[in-house]
């Protein structure tokens, strides 16, 4: 079962999914994409939700289909 752990807004422009991409949120957290998925877009300050699964974290971005695996970099 997944648990919602973060609801925030991306800090700046979101250009899509790319391996080893970093996502800075307005709450100060930085998350790194760890799945190998690519999809490009151009969204300004989209809303995001991060969920914790049994072993992994996933990010959903408003305006994008699907989600990708992430890990927290800071803080």
C-alpha positions, 0 to 999 in steps of 0.5 A: 500500500502506498502512502502520500508523503509530500505535496508541493510545487516544483520550484521553476520549470519542469522539463519532463522525465529523464534518467538522473534528473533532479527535481527541486520542490518549493518546500526545499526538498530535492529528489532524483529520478532513478528510473530510466524513463524519458518524456519531455514537456515544459511546465511552470511550477506544476503541483507534485505528489510523492508517494512511499511504497513498500520499498520505493518512492514515486513522484507524480507531476500534474500535467504528466501521465504516469509517474517515475521512481525517485529518491530523496537527495536533500534535506 
